[in-house]
Amino acid sequence: MKVRNPRTGEYDYNLQEDSTRLVVEKALSIRSAQKEWQNMTITERVAVLKKWLASFTNFQSEIAGQLAVDTARKRISEVETGGIIGLMQAWSYRAPQLYNPPAERTSASANTVQIGQQWIPYGLVGVISPWNFPLLLALIDTIPALMAGCGVLLKPSEVTPRFMDGLEKSIKAVPELDAVLKLVRGGAEAGKAVVNTVDALCFTGSVPTGKKIGAVCAERFIPAFLELGGKDPAIVLSDADLEVATDAVLRSCVGATGQACQSLERIYVAENIYDDFVEQITKKATAVTMTINPEEGQMGPLIFEQQAEKIQEQINDAVAKGAKILSGGKVENINGGLWCRPTVLTNVNHKMSVMVEETFGPLIPIMPFRTEEQALEWANDSIFGLSASVFSKDREKAIEIASQIEAGAISINDGSLTNKVYDAEKNSFKESGINGSRMGDAGFLRFFRKKALLIQTAHPETMAHFEEKSS
């Protein structure tokens, strides 16, 4: 498979796709080692994770460099690899605290029965991850699954696959880990093979693909943990600090070129501060610098060609229906790369695709609202429910509004805080996802099935229990 360099537009990397047969062979190899991995103590598995941490650190610069080519983001790639080190350290500490099956107890409904419980990990977990944060979203599910005692078959996106070379080196340096963690290279066919081979699946990606995968998992009767798209709203109340709100909204909308599921994508501002908000954020958006020289600037090119086309389609649709462009406004080809400057749009409404469909790009559409009820109605007028933001100097008011937004995580007086805070459990609402949270303690506990051992301590009932008696 030919892989495109987002900075140059050239297809300069060849990805050798794993055949279905090879995926099955990797799965069987993991299964042959997984029971021994499961039977280790949690302390022993943590010791292996710490070996991987040391190995990963040795290859960190190489992996960050590969990510930087894949995504055309140098600083973010360095932060991303550093974040993985943080994840490994966090689960090394937290997993042993969480692994605590309940002690044997007497049943409340049958007092001669003692209840023992065991936590049984899924044998083989599949992880299919997206292109926007290739390393983080590959390992955010993989690490806790391994700590739970599962084997993992990991297929990152074929759009940004170069980092797998360095990551695989770090895995192979730890034989105990290499036995139960295998990488799969390829596109849709390799992904299908993963879905059809595992006992549970974690998928991060688009709603349409997630629905297809969820249907296959349902047919196979295996759990699917789906983290899908977002169309995150921000509500800026009339008492908000405009400096805070415009800084946070801009960073959330266009940081990482808007290519994050938790990016803010539609902004609702109280009408009495709307003009000032628009003026300030447009000034700040215009000042954002592009990393055309990769050694300087704040915002890189778009990674995925198809997404660039969708972004331009949304801009065109909005303008055709009356929207005004105050900054940016088009996808540009510069030296082969596809770039879109921060684009502030006003005079927008929910008949425009930019307000209802996921963008995954640096667009900032802004609508004024008259009442809080109107703002909430618009914020909840979506098939998505991933996350959102509320801005107000009144903490209690902000919490009151946040409690009425139909989304899994609400940032208050900031945006996209879920990209920093991993220890707050949340569920995605609506079509943004389904099943156990990857955040917080649930990110580890969801990989266990609970087995009950029911121990009779008295003589069991006999057939006399069913004797019919006349009244």
C-alpha positions in Angstrom: 0.0 0.0 0.0 1.3 3.5 -0.9 1.3 6.0 1.9 1.1 9.7 1.4 3.4 12.3 3.1 1.0 15.1 4.2 3.7 17.8 3.9 4.8 17.0 0.4 1.8 15.1 -1.1 4.2 12.5 -2.3 3.5 8.8 -1.8 6.9 8.0 -0.3 6.4 5.0 1.9 5.3 1.4 1.2 3.1 -0.5 3.7 3.2 -4.2 3.3 -0.4 -5.3 4.1 -0.9 -8.4 6.2 -3.0 -11.1 4.5 -6.0 -12.5 6.3 -4.0 -15.7 6.8 -1.1 -13.8 8.4 -3.5 -12.0 10.8 -5.0 -15.4 11.8 -1.5 -16.7 12.4 -0.6 -13.8 14.6 -3.9 -14.3 16.6 -3.1 -18.0 17.1 0.4 -17.1 18.2 -1.0 -14.7 20.8 -3.6 -17.2 22.0 -0.8 -19.8 22.6 0.9 -17.4 25.0 -2.0 -15.6 26.5 -2.9 -18.2 29.2 0.6 -17.9 30.7 0.3 -14.1 30.5 -3.1 -14.3 32.2 -1.8 -16.6 35.0 0.9 -14.1 35.9 0.2 -12.0 38.9 -0.7 -8.4 38.2 2.7 -7.5 39.8 4.5 -9.7 37.3 2.6 -8.1 34.4 3.5 -4.6 35.7 7.2 -5.7 35.7 6.9 -6.5 32.0 5.2 -3.2 31.3 8.1 -1.4 33.0 10.5 -3.3 30.8 8.5 -2.1 27.8 8.6 1.5 29.2 12.4 1.3 29.3 12.5 -0.1 25.8 10.0 2.4 24.5 12.1 5.2 26.0 15.1 3.9 24.0 13.1 4.2 20.8 11.1 7.3 21.7 13.1 9.7 19.4 12.8 7.3 16.4 9.0 6.8 17.0 8.5 10.6 17.4 10.3 11.2 14.1 8.2 8.7 12.3 5.0 10.2 13.7 6.3 13.7 12.7 6.5 12.5 9.0 3.1 10.7 9.2 1.3 13.7 10.7 3.5 16.7 9.7 3.5 17.7 13.4 6.9 17.7 15.2 6.0 19.2 18.6 2.7 17.2 18.9 4.6 14.0 18.0 7.0 14.6 20.8 4.1 15.3 23.2 2.4 12.2 22.0 5.3 9.9 22.7 5.8 11.5 26.1 2.1 10.9 26.8 2.6 7.2 26.2 5.3 7.1 28.8 2.8 8.8 31.2 0.2 6.2 30.4 2.6 3.3 31.1 3.6 4.9 34.4 0.0 5.5 35.3 -1.2 2.0 34.7 1.9 0.5 36.4 0.7 2.3 39.5 -3.1 2.1 39.2 -3.7 -1.4 37.8 -2.4 -3.3 40.9 -4.7 -1.1 43.1 -7.7 -1.9 40.9 -7.1 -5.6 40.6 -9.0 -6.7 43.7 -11.7 -9.3 43.2 -14.2 -9.3 46.1 -13.5 -11.6 49.1 -15.7 -14.7 49.6 -19.0 -13.8 51.3 -22.3 -15.2 52.3 -25.2 -14.8 49.9 -27.9 -12.4 51.0 -30.6 -14.5 49.3 -29.4 -18.0 50.2 -27.5 -17.9 53.6 -26.0 -21.4 53.2 -24.2 -20.4 50.0 -20.8 -18.7 49.9 -20.0 -16.5 46.9 -16.5 -16.4 45.5 -15.7 -14.2 42.6 -13.0 -14.4 39.9 -12.1 -11.8 37.2 -11.4 -13.4 33.9 -9.8 -11.3 31.1 -10.8 -11.6 27.5 -8.4 -13.9 25.8 -7.7 -11.8 22.7 -8.6 -8.1 22.3 -8.5 -6.4 19.0 -7.6 -2.7 18.8 -8.2 -0.7 15.6 -7.0 2.8 15.8 -7.3 6.0 13.6 -4.9 8.2 11.8 -5.2 11.5 13.7 -3.2 10.6 16.8 -1.7 7.3 15.6 0.3 6.3 18.6 -1.8 7.5 21.5 -5.1 6.1 20.2 -3.3 2.8 19.4 -2.0 2.3 22.9 -4.7 4.0 25.1 -6.7 0.8 24.9 -3.8 -1.6 24.4 -1.9 -0.9 27.6 -4.8 -1.5 30.1 -5.9 -4.5 28.1 -2.5 -6.1 28.5 -2.4 -5.2 32.2 -5.7 -7.0 32.6 -4.1 -10.2 31.2 -5.5 -10.0 27.7 -3.5 -10.6 24.5 -3.8 -7.7 22.0 -3.9 -7.7 18.2 -3.3 -4.1 17.2 -4.1 -2.6 13.8 -3.3 1.1 13.4 -4.5 3.2 10.5 -3.0 2.6 7.1 -3.0 6.4 6.6 -0.3 7.1 9.2 1.6 3.8 9.6 5.3 4.7 9.7 5.5 4.8 13.5 4.8 1.0 13.7 8.4 0.3 12.6 9.8 2.0 15.8 7.0 0.7 18.0 7.5 -2.8 16.9 11.2 -2.6 17.7 10.3 -1.5 21.3 7.9 -4.5 21.6 10.3 -7.1 20.3 12.9 -6.0 22.8 10.7 -7.4 25.5 10.0 -11.1 24.7 7.2 -11.6 27.3 5.4 -8.7 25.7 6.1 -9.7 22.1 4.4 -13.0 22.8 1.0 -11.4 23.5 1.1 -8.1 21.5 1.3 -8.2 17.7 0.9 -5.4 15.2 -1.2 -5.8 12.1 -0.4 -3.7 9.0 -3.0 -2.9 6.3 -6.3 -1.4 5.5 -10.0 -2.5 5.5 -9.3 -6.2 4.8 -6.7 -6.5 7.5 -9.2 -4.8 9.8 -11.9 -7.2 8.9 -9.6 -10.1 9.8 -8.9 -8.6 13.2 -12.6 -8.2 13.9 -13.3 -11.8 12.9 -10.5 -13.2 15.0 -10.7 -11.6 18.5 -12.8 -12.0 21.6 -13.5 -8.3 22.2 -12.8 -5.2 20.1 -11.8 -1.6 20.7 -12.4 0.7 17.8 -11.7 4.4 17.4 -12.9 6.1 14.2 -15.9 7.3 12.3 -19.5 6.6 13.0 -20.2 4.8 9.7 -17.3 2.5 10.1 -18.0 2.0 13.8 -21.6 0.9 13.0 -20.4 -1.7 10.5 -17.9 -3.0 13.0 -20.5 -3.0 15.8 -22.8 -5.1 13.6 -20.2 -7.7 12.9 -19.3 -7.9 16.6 -23.0 -8.3 17.5 -23.2 -11.1 14.9 -20.2 -12.8 16.5 -21.6 -12.1 20.0 -18.4 -10.3 21.2 -18.3 -6.9 23.0 -17.3 -3.8 20.9 -16.0 -0.8 22.7 -16.6 2.0 20.2 -15.2 5.5 20.4 -16.6 7.4 17.4 -17.0 10.9 16.1 -17.9 14.2 17.6 -19.4 17.5 16.8 -18.6 19.3 20.0 -20.5 22.5 20.9 -19.3 25.4 23.0 -21.8 27.6 24.9 -20.3 31.0 25.7 -22.6 32.7 28.3 -23.0 36.4 28.6 -20.8 36.8 31.6 -17.9 34.8 30.1 -14.3 36.1 30.2 -13.8 36.8 26.5 -10.1 36.5 26.7 -10.4 33.1 28.2 -13.2 31.9 25.9 -11.6 33.1 22.7 -8.2 31.6 23.6 -9.7 28.2 24.6 -12.1 28.0 21.7 -9.4 28.9 19.1 -7.0 26.3 20.5 -9.6 23.6 20.7 -10.9 24.3 17.2 -7.6 24.6 15.3 -5.0 22.9 17.6 -3.7 19.8 15.7 -5.4 21.4 12.7 -8.7 20.5 14.2 -8.0 16.8 13.5 -9.2 15.5 16.9 -12.6 14.0 17.8 -12.9 16.3 20.9 -12.2 19.5 18.9 -14.8 22.2 19.3 -16.7 22.4 16.0 -19.7 24.7 16.6 -19.8 27.8 18.8 -22.9 29.4 20.4 -22.3 32.8 21.9 -24.7 35.0 23.9 -25.9 37.8 21.5 -24.9 40.6 23.8 -21.2 39.6 23.6 -21.4 38.0 20.1 -19.8 40.9 18.2 -16.9 41.3 20.6 -16.3 37.5 20.6 -16.3 37.3 16.8 -13.9 40.3 16.6 -11.5 38.9 19.1 -11.4 35.3 17.8 -11.1 36.4 14.2 -8.1 38.6 15.2 -6.5 35.6 17.0 -7.3 33.2 14.2 -5.7 35.4 11.6 -2.5 35.5 13.7 -2.1 31.7 13.8 1.1 30.8 12.0 1.5 27.8 9.6 4.3 25.3 9.8 5.1 25.6 6.1 8.7 25.7 7.3 8.5 22.6 9.6 10.8 24.2 12.1 8.4 27.0 13.0 4.8 27.9 13.2 1.7 26.6 15.1 -0.5 24.7 12.7 0.4 22.0 10.2 -1.2 20.7 7.0 -4.2 18.4 6.8 -3.2 14.7 7.1 -5.8 12.9 5.0 -6.7 13.9 1.5 -10.3 12.8 1.8 -10.8 14.8 4.9 -9.5 17.9 3.1 -12.1 17.4 0.4 -14.9 17.2 3.1 -13.7 20.4 4.8 -13.8 22.3 1.5 -17.2 20.9 0.8 -18.5 22.2 4.1 -17.1 25.6 3.5 -18.6 25.7 0.0 -22.0 24.6 1.3 -22.0 27.2 4.1 -21.1 30.1 1.7 -23.7 28.9 -0.8 -26.3 29.2 2.0 -25.3 32.6 3.2 -22.4 32.2 5.5 -19.7 34.8 5.8 -16.0 34.0 5.9 -14.0 36.3 8.2 -10.6 34.4 8.0 -9.2 31.5 6.0 -11.9 30.0 3.9 -10.2 27.5 1.6 -8.0 24.4 1.3 -4.7 25.4 -0.3 -2.1 23.3 -2.0 1.3 24.5 -0.9 4.3 22.6 -2.0 2.1 19.5 -2.4 0.6 19.6 1.1 -3.0 20.5 1.8 -3.4 23.4 4.1 -6.4 25.2 5.6 -5.9 28.3 7.7 -8.2 28.9 10.7 -11.6 29.7 9.2 -14.1 31.8 11.1 -17.6 31.5 9.8 -20.6 33.7 10.8 -24.2 33.8 9.6 -24.4 30.1 9.9 -27.3 27.8 10.9 -28.2 24.2 11.3 -29.2 23.8 7.6 -25.5 23.9 6.8 -23.4 20.8 7.0 -20.7 22.7 8.9 -23.0 22.8 11.9 -24.3 19.2 11.8 -21.6 17.0 10.3 -18.2 16.2 11.7 -15.6 18.5 10.2 -12.2 17.3 11.5 -10.6 20.5 10.4 -9.8 24.1 11.6 -13.3 25.6 11.0 -14.9 27.9 13.6 -18.6 28.4 12.8 -20.3 30.8 15.3 -24.0 31.5 16.0 -25.5 34.0 18.4 -28.2 32.9 20.9 -30.8 34.9 22.8 -31.6 32.6 25.7 -29.8 29.7 27.5 -32.7 27.5 26.4 -32.0 28.2 22.8 -28.3 27.6 23.2 -29.0 24.2 24.8 -31.5 23.3 22.1 -28.9 23.9 19.4 -26.1 22.2 21.4 -28.2 19.1 21.8 -29.5 19.2 18.2 -27.0 16.5 17.0 -26.5 12.8 16.5 -23.2 13.2 18.4 -22.6 13.4 22.1 -18.9 13.1 22.7 -18.0 16.2 24.6 -18.6 20.0 24.9 -17.6 23.2 26.6 -19.3 25.9 28.7 -17.8 29.3 29.5 -19.0 31.5 32.4 -17.5 33.3 35.3 -20.3 31.8 37.4 -19.1 28.3 38.2 -22.6 27.1 39.4 -24.3 28.5 36.3 -21.7 26.8 34.1 -22.3 23.5 35.9 -26.1 23.9 35.6 -25.8 24.4 31.8 -23.2 21.6 31.5 -25.6 19.2 33.3 -28.2 19.7 30.5 -25.8 19.1 27.5 -26.2 15.6 26.1 -22.5 14.6 26.0 -20.1 12.5 27.9 -17.6 15.1 29.1 -18.0 18.9 29.5 -15.0 21.2 29.8 -15.8 24.3 31.8 -13.9 27.5 31.0 -11.7 25.5 28.6 -12.0 23.3 25.6 -11.1 19.6 24.8 -9.9 18.8 28.3 -10.3 15.1 27.6 -7.1 15.2 25.7 -5.3 15.9 29.0 -7.5 14.3 31.6 -7.5 10.5 31.3 -8.6 9.6 34.8 -12.2 10.9 34.6 -14.6 8.1 33.7 -17.1 9.1 31.0 -19.4 7.5 28.4 -20.0 8.8 24.9 -23.6 9.7 24.3 -25.7 9.1 21.2 -23.8 8.0 18.1 -20.4 9.1 19.5 -19.8 5.7 21.1 -21.0 2.8 23.1 -20.0 0.5 26.0 -17.5 0.9 28.8 -15.4 4.0 29.2 -11.8 3.9 28.1 -11.1 6.8 30.6 -10.7 6.3 34.4 -10.7 3.0 36.2 -13.2 1.6 33.8 -10.5 1.7 31.1 -8.9 -1.3 32.9 -11.9 -3.0 34.5 -13.9 -3.3 31.2 -11.5 -6.0 30.0 -12.6 -8.5 32.7 -15.6 -10.9 32.7 -16.9 -11.7 36.2 -17.2 -15.3 37.3 -19.1 -16.3 40.4 -18.3 -19.5 42.4 -21.4 -20.5 44.4 -20.4 -22.8 47.2 -23.1 -24.7 49.1 -22.1 -25.2 52.7 -25.2 -27.2 53.8 -26.9 -30.3 52.4 -28.4 -29.4 49.0 -32.1 -29.4 48.5 -33.7 -32.7 47.4 -36.6 -33.4 45.2 -38.8 -33.1 48.3 -38.6 -29.4 47.8 -40.9 -29.7 44.8 -43.5 -31.9 46.6 -47.0 -30.8 45.8 -49.1 -30.4 48.9 -52.9 -30.2 49.3 -54.1 -27.0 51.0 
